[in-house]
């Protein structure tokens, strides 16, 4: 449930969970082995981790950061590729637990809104557990980084974790953004950004690594600033120790992680909120309490 704060123009921020996912330890903690090797060798799965989205009540309308997993992904045998290397990889990569009640539309209603209330959806990246609810929010403007969109247009997107037929849906209104230069000292070390409403309350920053076009959101109008970081990390405690996930470009992950940690410190101890960290909901509650 979203709890209001006194800050403006953002009056409330809340986390909703669209089911849970189990992944391999190397996925969360990183590995020196190539992904296909540890994906083939690993037999152990983590405990269930949340699949979070974030609802933000802004004076210009409701904003949703990511849309979570689609319940059809566990009930429709044809949802994922089933053959070849791509089929093998999707079967090995993650195990989702999601019911129809966990879908983002029902979760938005449980939070006291309607999916039609959502004015804007911001996608941290285009993997299926972040775009799974797009069908349920047809009236919103969908914001994605231009660099990320190019990933689904390149050859072989399924092998890189992108399922275009669940992304480029008829009738959706896409806004493909690029980042503009900024000299704002309180965004350093980031030198580019995209301000959603030109009021500095919701600012997107590029955090490539997990995917080429991954981005995070700075929420600066709550008691404690928030950094919504998608899959830059799966666990803030690992992030602080310099560990990066096993999926993505390791060098880019390390650079983006260092920058986010520096920004969090510059903002006075901003709360870092990954999509799959079991502590995210508690960390958000503490941030709202000030």
C-alpha positions as CSV (number, residue, x, y, z in Angstrom):
1,X,0.0,0.0,0.0
2,X,1.3,3.4,-0.8
3,X,1.7,5.7,2.1
4,X,1.6,9.5,1.5
5,X,4.5,11.8,2.4
6,X,4.4,15.6,2.8
7,X,6.9,16.2,0.0
8,X,5.9,17.7,-3.3
9,X,5.6,17.2,-6.3
10,X,5.9,13.5,-5.3
11,X,3.3,12.7,-2.7
12,X,3.7,8.9,-2.4
13,X,6.0,6.1,-3.4
14,X,5.2,2.4,-2.9
15,X,6.6,-1.0,-3.9
16,X,4.4,-3.7,-5.4
17,X,5.5,-7.3,-6.0
18,X,4.5,-9.3,-9.0
19,X,5.4,-12.7,-7.7
20,X,8.8,-14.0,-6.9
21,X,11.8,-15.5,-8.7
22,X,14.6,-17.9,-7.8
23,X,17.9,-17.5,-9.6
24,X,21.4,-19.2,-9.4
25,X,23.9,-17.8,-6.8
26,X,26.2,-16.9,-9.7
27,X,23.5,-14.8,-11.2
28,X,23.1,-12.7,-8.1
29,X,26.7,-12.7,-6.8
30,X,28.7,-12.8,-10.1
31,X,31.2,-15.4,-11.3
32,X,34.5,-15.5,-13.1
33,X,33.1,-18.3,-15.3
34,X,31.4,-17.4,-18.5
35,X,27.6,-17.4,-18.2
36,X,26.9,-20.5,-20.3
37,X,29.4,-22.5,-18.1
38,X,27.9,-21.6,-14.7
39,X,24.4,-21.7,-16.1
40,X,25.1,-25.3,-17.2
41,X,27.0,-26.4,-14.0
42,X,24.9,-24.7,-11.3
43,X,22.3,-26.9,-9.5
44,X,21.5,-24.6,-6.6
45,X,18.9,-21.9,-6.6
46,X,18.5,-18.9,-4.3
47,X,15.6,-18.4,-2.0
48,X,12.6,-16.7,-3.6
49,X,13.3,-13.0,-4.4
50,X,10.6,-10.4,-5.1
51,X,9.8,-9.0,-8.5
52,X,9.2,-5.4,-7.6
53,X,7.7,-2.5,-9.4
54,X,7.3,1.0,-8.0
55,X,4.2,3.2,-8.0
56,X,4.9,7.0,-7.7
57,X,2.2,9.5,-7.1
58,X,3.3,12.7,-8.8
59,X,1.2,15.9,-9.1
60,X,1.2,15.3,-12.9
61,X,-0.1,11.8,-12.6
62,X,0.7,8.3,-11.5
63,X,4.1,6.9,-12.6
64,X,5.0,3.2,-12.7
65,X,8.6,2.1,-12.7
66,X,8.7,-1.3,-14.4
67,X,5.7,-3.6,-14.9
68,X,7.0,-6.9,-13.4
69,X,6.4,-10.4,-14.6
70,X,3.4,-11.6,-16.6
71,X,1.4,-14.4,-15.0
72,X,1.1,-15.9,-18.5
73,X,4.9,-16.7,-18.3
74,X,4.1,-19.6,-15.9
75,X,0.9,-20.7,-17.4
76,X,1.4,-20.4,-21.2
77,X,3.8,-23.0,-22.6
78,X,4.5,-20.8,-25.6
79,X,5.5,-17.7,-23.6
80,X,9.2,-18.4,-23.8
81,X,11.3,-19.8,-26.6
82,X,11.2,-23.6,-26.3
83,X,13.8,-24.8,-28.8
84,X,17.5,-24.5,-29.3
85,X,20.0,-22.6,-27.2
86,X,17.5,-19.9,-26.3
87,X,15.0,-22.4,-25.0
88,X,17.6,-24.1,-22.9
89,X,18.8,-20.7,-21.5
90,X,15.4,-19.6,-20.5
91,X,14.7,-22.9,-18.7
92,X,17.9,-22.7,-16.8
93,X,18.0,-19.0,-16.0
94,X,15.2,-18.4,-13.5
95,X,12.2,-20.0,-11.9
96,X,9.2,-17.7,-11.4
97,X,6.3,-18.1,-9.0
98,X,3.4,-15.9,-10.0
99,X,-0.3,-16.3,-10.0
100,X,-3.0,-14.2,-11.7
101,X,-3.5,-12.2,-8.5
102,X,0.2,-11.1,-8.7
103,X,-0.1,-9.4,-12.1
104,X,0.6,-5.7,-12.1
105,X,-3.0,-4.7,-12.9
106,X,-4.4,-6.4,-9.8
107,X,-1.6,-5.1,-7.7
108,X,-2.3,-1.6,-8.8
109,X,-5.9,-2.0,-7.9
110,X,-4.9,-3.5,-4.5
111,X,-2.9,-0.3,-3.9
112,X,-6.1,1.8,-4.5
113,X,-5.7,2.8,-8.1
114,X,-6.8,1.7,-11.6
115,X,-4.3,0.7,-14.3
116,X,-6.0,3.5,-16.4
117,X,-4.7,6.0,-13.7
118,X,-1.1,5.3,-14.8
119,X,0.0,8.2,-16.9
120,X,3.6,7.0,-17.5
121,X,5.6,3.8,-17.3
122,X,9.3,4.0,-17.0
123,X,11.2,0.8,-17.9
124,X,14.6,0.2,-16.3
125,X,15.3,-2.3,-19.1
126,X,13.4,-4.6,-21.4
127,X,13.9,-8.1,-19.9
128,X,10.6,-10.0,-19.5
129,X,10.3,-9.6,-15.7
130,X,10.2,-5.8,-16.1
131,X,7.9,-5.6,-19.1
132,X,5.4,-8.3,-18.3
133,X,2.6,-6.0,-17.4
134,X,2.6,-3.8,-20.4
135,X,-0.6,-5.4,-21.8
136,X,-2.4,-4.3,-18.6
137,X,-1.5,-0.6,-18.9
138,X,-2.5,0.4,-22.4
139,X,-3.2,4.1,-21.8
140,X,0.2,5.1,-20.4
141,X,3.2,6.6,-22.2
142,X,6.0,4.0,-22.1
143,X,9.5,5.5,-21.5
144,X,12.6,3.5,-22.5
145,X,16.2,4.4,-23.3
146,X,16.9,4.6,-27.0
147,X,20.0,2.4,-26.4
148,X,17.8,-0.2,-24.8
149,X,15.3,-0.2,-27.7
150,X,18.1,-0.9,-30.1
151,X,18.7,-4.1,-28.3
152,X,15.4,-5.6,-29.5
153,X,16.1,-4.5,-33.0
154,X,19.5,-6.1,-33.2
155,X,19.8,-9.8,-34.5
156,X,19.0,-12.6,-32.0
157,X,17.3,-10.6,-29.2
158,X,15.9,-13.8,-27.5
159,X,19.5,-15.0,-26.9
160,X,20.2,-11.7,-25.1
161,X,17.1,-11.9,-22.9
162,X,14.7,-9.8,-25.0
163,X,11.3,-11.1,-26.2
164,X,10.1,-8.5,-28.8
165,X,6.6,-10.1,-29.2
166,X,5.9,-9.3,-25.6
167,X,7.4,-5.8,-25.8
168,X,6.4,-4.1,-29.1
169,X,2.7,-4.5,-28.6
170,X,0.1,-2.9,-30.8
171,X,-1.3,0.4,-29.5
172,X,1.3,1.2,-27.0
173,X,2.7,4.8,-26.9
174,X,6.5,4.6,-26.7
175,X,8.8,7.4,-25.8
176,X,12.4,6.5,-26.6
177,X,14.7,8.8,-24.7
178,X,18.3,10.0,-24.9
179,X,20.1,11.6,-22.0
180,X,21.1,15.3,-22.0
181,X,24.3,16.7,-20.5
182,X,24.0,18.2,-17.0
183,X,26.3,20.0,-14.7
184,X,24.0,19.5,-11.6
185,X,26.4,19.0,-8.7
186,X,23.9,16.8,-6.8
187,X,23.8,14.3,-9.7
188,X,27.5,13.9,-9.8
189,X,29.3,11.7,-10.9
190,X,26.5,11.4,-13.5
191,X,26.9,13.9,-16.3
192,X,23.8,13.1,-18.3
193,X,20.2,12.7,-17.3
194,X,16.6,12.9,-18.4
195,X,14.1,14.9,-16.2
196,X,10.7,13.3,-16.6
197,X,8.6,16.4,-15.6
198,X,11.3,19.2,-15.7
199,X,10.9,19.7,-12.0
200,X,13.9,17.6,-10.7
201,X,11.7,15.3,-8.8
202,X,12.0,12.2,-11.0
203,X,15.3,12.0,-12.9
204,X,16.5,9.2,-15.1
205,X,20.2,8.3,-15.2
206,X,22.0,5.8,-17.5
207,X,23.3,2.8,-15.6
208,X,24.4,0.3,-18.3
209,X,25.8,-3.0,-17.5
210,X,22.9,-5.5,-16.9
211,X,21.9,-4.4,-20.4
212,X,23.3,-1.7,-22.7
213,X,20.4,0.6,-22.1
214,X,19.6,0.0,-18.5
215,X,18.6,3.1,-16.5
216,X,17.8,4.1,-13.0
217,X,15.5,6.7,-11.4
218,X,16.4,9.3,-8.8
219,X,13.4,10.2,-6.7
220,X,14.3,13.4,-4.9
221,X,11.0,14.5,-3.3
222,X,10.7,12.1,-0.5
223,X,11.9,12.3,3.1
224,X,15.0,10.3,2.0
225,X,16.0,10.4,-1.7
226,X,15.5,7.1,-3.5
227,X,17.5,5.4,-6.2
228,X,15.5,2.8,-8.2
229,X,18.2,0.8,-9.8
230,X,16.4,-2.1,-11.6
231,X,18.8,-5.1,-11.9
232,X,22.1,-3.2,-11.4
233,X,22.3,-5.3,-8.3
234,X,20.2,-8.1,-6.7
235,X,21.4,-7.2,-3.2
236,X,22.6,-3.9,-1.8
237,X,24.9,-5.6,0.6
238,X,26.7,-7.2,-2.3
239,X,26.8,-3.9,-4.1
240,X,28.5,-2.2,-1.2
241,X,31.1,-4.9,-1.1
242,X,31.9,-4.4,-4.8
243,X,30.2,-7.5,-6.1
244,X,28.3,-7.2,-9.4
245,X,25.8,-9.7,-10.9
246,X,26.7,-12.5,-13.2
247,X,24.5,-11.3,-16.1
248,X,25.7,-8.4,-18.2
249,X,28.9,-6.6,-19.0
250,X,31.1,-6.8,-15.9
251,X,33.1,-3.7,-16.6
252,X,30.0,-1.6,-17.2
253,X,28.3,-3.0,-14.1
254,X,31.3,-2.0,-12.0
255,X,31.4,1.5,-13.4
256,X,27.6,2.0,-13.0
257,X,27.7,0.5,-9.5
258,X,30.6,2.9,-8.4
259,X,28.7,5.9,-9.7
260,X,25.4,4.9,-8.0
261,X,27.1,4.4,-4.7
262,X,28.9,7.8,-5.1
263,X,25.6,9.5,-6.0
264,X,23.8,7.9,-3.0
265,X,26.4,9.3,-0.7
266,X,26.2,12.7,-2.3
267,X,22.5,12.7,-1.8
268,X,23.0,12.2,2.0
269,X,22.5,8.5,2.1
270,X,19.8,7.8,-0.5
271,X,18.0,4.5,-0.3
272,X,19.1,2.2,-3.1
273,X,16.1,0.0,-4.2
274,X,16.9,-2.9,-6.5
275,X,14.0,-4.8,-8.1
276,X,14.9,-8.2,-6.7
277,X,16.5,-7.4,-3.3
278,X,14.5,-9.0,-0.5
279,X,15.2,-5.9,1.7
280,X,13.8,-3.4,-0.8
281,X,10.4,-3.0,0.7
282,X,11.7,-2.6,4.2
283,X,14.3,-0.1,3.0
284,X,11.6,1.9,1.2
285,X,9.5,2.0,4.4
286,X,12.5,3.3,6.4
287,X,13.2,5.9,3.8
288,X,9.6,7.2,3.8
289,X,9.7,7.3,7.6
290,X,12.7,9.7,7.3
